[in-house]
Every structure is written in structure tokens, then in C-alpha cells.
């Protein structure tokens, strides 16, 4: 007996189709019941990037400012 035959191929194809339909259904259900507003995630991402940029700029400025100080003898 071979492992790869027509019966096993059809069975595998059927399982794949059913599993993909179930996954699609679950994804639609999860997307439909999202409690957040549609633009909220995008706004949070923009705020996060802005905060990271401001923090980086402040660190660079602070580092540059401390390098300009004359050495202590």
C-alpha cells in the first residue's frame, strides 16, 4: 500500500478546505467584534513613533550639550 493515493489526496484536500473556511469565518468574526475604533490603532502608532523620535532627539541634544562642557581638572 502506498501512502500517497487518490483517497488520501481527496481526504487531505477536503480537510484543507474545511479548515480554511473555519479560519476565514473566525477571522471575520474577530474583525467584526473589534471594540476599538478603526482609526485608533493608526493614531496610537503615529503617537508612538512621534514619542520615540522626540525621546531620541532629546537624548542626542543632551549628549551633545554634555560633550561641550570643558574638562574638569
Buried (B, 14 or more C-beta within 10 A) or exposed (E): EEEEEEEEEEEEEEEEEEEEEEEEEEEEEEEEEEEEEEEEEEEEEEEEEEEEEEEEEEEEEEEEEEEEEEEEE
